[in-house]
Amino acid sequence: MKKTLIILLLAAISINLKAQSLDSTALIIIDIQEFYFPEGAVPLNQPEVAAQQAATILDYFRKNNGLVVHVKHNFEPGGSIHNLVKPLDSEKIISKDEVNAFLNTGLNNYLKNHGIKNLVICGMQTHMCLEAATRAGHDLGYNCTVIQDACTTRDLNFGEETVKAKDVHLSTLSTLKSYATIMEVNKFIIEN
């Protein structure tokens, strides 16, 4: 009986410590919007896969009472946030007109008012809005983590050359290593 009680107590402490680790951390979901999915204005490479991974990290933050912020670009048609990561009424939505989610929005003030020091960032497009938010967050003093498998982008053209989405994605993540920790969803959840 004592052994079972001790195990249950240790498990409860472990769960409590895990939840407390998110006290100064916010999940920022960048532009997972309908226009990036098939039939949208700017379809990306496998957006469903990235959105499902974003839904996994979103679920983790919700279960651990972490702060969640949804960022959406003001663009129509298809500007709705995708159902896989649909915001709850209690979750903040930041609307933006720029690539950088911090520029001309209240995002930084909102995070500071909640005592946030760490950002976990995912979303679309890796080489544009996700990269801009990560670099800006770093420059503003946040410790940033990018969830690499909860992001995606698209093929890019330069002159006669086409750069495949996978290469754009990996190249962007490679440069972001100077600004953020880059990891997969499952690793983040195990380590936190």
C-alpha positions as CSV (number, residue, x, y, z in Angstrom):
1,M,0.0,0.0,0.0
2,K,2.8,2.4,0.9
3,K,4.7,1.6,-2.3
4,T,1.6,2.2,-4.4
5,L,1.0,5.5,-2.6
6,I,4.6,6.6,-3.2
7,I,4.4,5.7,-6.9
8,L,1.1,7.7,-7.3
9,L,2.6,10.7,-5.4
10,L,5.7,10.7,-7.6
11,A,3.6,10.4,-10.7
12,A,1.5,13.4,-9.6
13,I,4.6,15.4,-8.8
14,S,6.0,14.6,-12.3
15,I,2.8,15.6,-14.0
16,N,2.7,18.8,-12.0
17,L,6.3,19.7,-12.8
18,K,5.6,19.0,-16.5
19,A,2.7,21.4,-16.5
20,Q,4.7,24.0,-14.7
21,S,7.4,23.8,-17.3
22,L,5.0,25.5,-19.7
23,D,4.3,28.5,-17.3
24,S,6.6,30.8,-19.3
25,T,6.2,29.2,-22.7
26,A,3.7,30.0,-25.4
27,L,2.8,28.0,-28.5
28,I,2.6,30.2,-31.6
29,I,0.7,28.7,-34.5
30,I,1.5,30.7,-37.7
31,D,-0.9,30.9,-40.6
32,I,-2.4,27.4,-40.7
33,Q,-5.2,28.7,-42.9
34,E,-7.4,27.3,-45.6
35,F,-5.7,29.1,-48.5
36,Y,-2.6,26.9,-48.0
37,F,-4.5,23.6,-48.5
38,P,-5.4,21.9,-51.8
39,E,-7.9,24.0,-53.8
40,G,-6.7,27.1,-51.9
41,A,-5.0,30.2,-53.5
42,V,-1.5,29.1,-52.5
43,P,-1.4,25.3,-51.9
44,L,1.6,24.0,-50.0
45,N,3.5,20.7,-50.0
46,Q,1.6,18.3,-47.8
47,P,-0.2,20.9,-45.6
48,E,-2.4,18.2,-44.0
49,V,0.7,16.4,-42.6
50,A,2.1,19.6,-41.1
51,A,-1.3,20.7,-39.7
52,Q,-1.8,17.3,-38.1
53,Q,1.6,17.6,-36.3
54,A,0.6,21.1,-35.3
55,A,-2.6,19.7,-33.9
56,T,-0.6,17.3,-31.8
57,I,1.5,20.0,-30.2
58,L,-1.6,22.1,-29.8
59,D,-3.3,19.2,-27.9
60,Y,-0.2,18.9,-25.7
61,F,-0.3,22.6,-24.8
62,R,-4.1,22.5,-24.1
63,K,-3.7,19.4,-21.8
64,N,-0.9,21.1,-19.9
65,N,-2.6,24.5,-19.7
66,G,0.0,26.2,-21.8
67,L,-0.6,29.6,-23.5
68,V,-1.7,29.2,-27.1
69,V,-1.6,32.0,-29.7
70,H,-3.0,31.6,-33.2
71,V,-1.6,34.0,-35.9
72,K,-3.6,34.5,-39.1
73,H,-2.7,36.5,-42.2
74,N,-5.5,38.8,-43.4
75,F,-6.1,37.3,-46.8
76,E,-9.2,36.2,-48.6
77,P,-10.5,33.9,-49.9
78,G,-9.6,31.1,-47.6
79,G,-8.5,33.1,-44.6
80,S,-10.1,30.9,-42.0
81,I,-7.9,29.0,-39.6
82,H,-7.9,25.3,-40.6
83,N,-10.2,23.0,-38.5
84,L,-7.3,20.8,-37.4
85,V,-6.0,23.7,-35.3
86,K,-9.2,25.6,-34.8
87,P,-8.9,28.0,-31.9
88,L,-10.9,27.7,-28.7
89,D,-12.7,30.8,-27.5
90,S,-10.1,31.2,-24.7
91,E,-7.2,31.2,-27.2
92,K,-5.8,34.5,-28.5
93,I,-5.9,35.2,-32.3
94,I,-3.5,37.7,-33.7
95,S,-4.4,39.1,-37.2
96,K,-1.6,40.4,-39.3
97,D,-0.9,42.1,-42.6
98,E,2.8,41.6,-42.7
99,V,5.1,38.6,-42.9
100,N,6.4,39.1,-39.4
101,A,3.8,38.3,-36.7
102,F,5.3,40.8,-34.3
103,L,5.1,43.8,-36.8
104,N,2.2,46.1,-36.2
105,T,0.4,43.6,-34.0
106,G,0.0,43.3,-30.2
107,L,1.7,39.9,-30.1
108,N,4.8,41.0,-28.2
109,N,2.8,42.9,-25.6
110,Y,0.4,40.0,-25.2
111,L,3.3,37.6,-24.5
112,K,5.1,40.0,-22.1
113,N,1.9,40.5,-20.2
114,H,1.7,36.8,-19.7
115,G,5.3,36.4,-18.5
116,I,6.3,34.5,-21.6
117,K,10.0,33.8,-22.1
118,N,9.9,30.8,-24.5
119,L,8.2,30.4,-27.8
120,V,7.3,27.1,-29.5
121,I,6.6,28.0,-33.1
122,C,5.0,26.0,-36.0
123,G,3.0,26.8,-39.1
124,M,3.1,28.0,-42.6
125,Q,5.1,28.9,-44.7
126,T,8.5,27.8,-43.3
127,H,10.5,30.2,-45.4
128,M,8.3,33.2,-44.9
129,C,6.0,33.8,-41.9
130,L,7.4,31.1,-39.7
131,E,11.0,32.2,-40.4
132,A,10.1,35.9,-39.8
133,A,8.3,35.2,-36.5
134,T,11.2,33.0,-35.3
135,R,13.9,35.6,-36.1
136,A,11.8,38.4,-34.7
137,G,11.1,36.4,-31.5
138,H,14.7,35.7,-31.0
139,D,15.6,39.4,-31.6
140,L,13.0,40.4,-29.0
141,G,14.8,38.1,-26.4
142,Y,12.6,35.0,-26.5
143,N,14.1,31.5,-26.4
144,C,12.6,30.0,-29.6
145,T,11.9,26.4,-30.6
146,V,10.7,25.5,-34.0
147,I,8.7,22.3,-34.5
148,Q,10.1,21.2,-37.8
149,D,7.5,18.6,-38.7
150,A,4.6,21.0,-37.9
151,C,5.7,23.3,-40.7
152,T,5.7,23.2,-44.5
153,T,6.2,25.4,-47.6
154,R,6.1,25.1,-51.4
155,D,8.2,24.9,-54.4
156,L,9.9,28.2,-55.3
157,N,11.1,29.4,-58.7
158,F,14.1,31.6,-59.4
159,G,14.7,32.3,-63.0
160,E,14.7,29.0,-64.8
161,E,15.3,27.0,-61.6
162,T,12.7,25.4,-59.4
163,V,13.7,24.7,-55.8
164,K,11.6,21.9,-54.3
165,A,9.6,22.5,-51.2
166,K,11.5,20.0,-49.2
167,D,14.8,21.8,-50.0
168,V,13.2,25.2,-49.2
169,H,12.0,23.8,-45.9
170,L,15.3,22.2,-44.9
171,S,17.4,25.2,-46.0
172,T,15.2,27.5,-43.9
173,L,15.4,25.2,-40.9
174,S,19.2,25.1,-41.3
175,T,19.5,28.8,-41.2
176,L,17.1,29.1,-38.3
177,K,19.4,26.9,-36.1
178,S,21.2,30.2,-35.2
179,Y,17.9,31.6,-33.8
180,A,16.1,28.6,-32.4
181,T,16.2,25.0,-31.3
182,I,14.8,22.9,-34.1
183,M,13.0,19.7,-33.1
184,E,10.2,17.3,-34.0
185,V,6.9,17.2,-32.2
186,N,7.5,13.9,-30.4
187,K,10.9,14.9,-29.1
188,F,9.5,18.2,-27.8
189,I,6.7,16.3,-25.9
190,I,9.1,13.7,-24.5
191,E,11.5,16.4,-23.3
192,N,8.9,18.6,-21.8
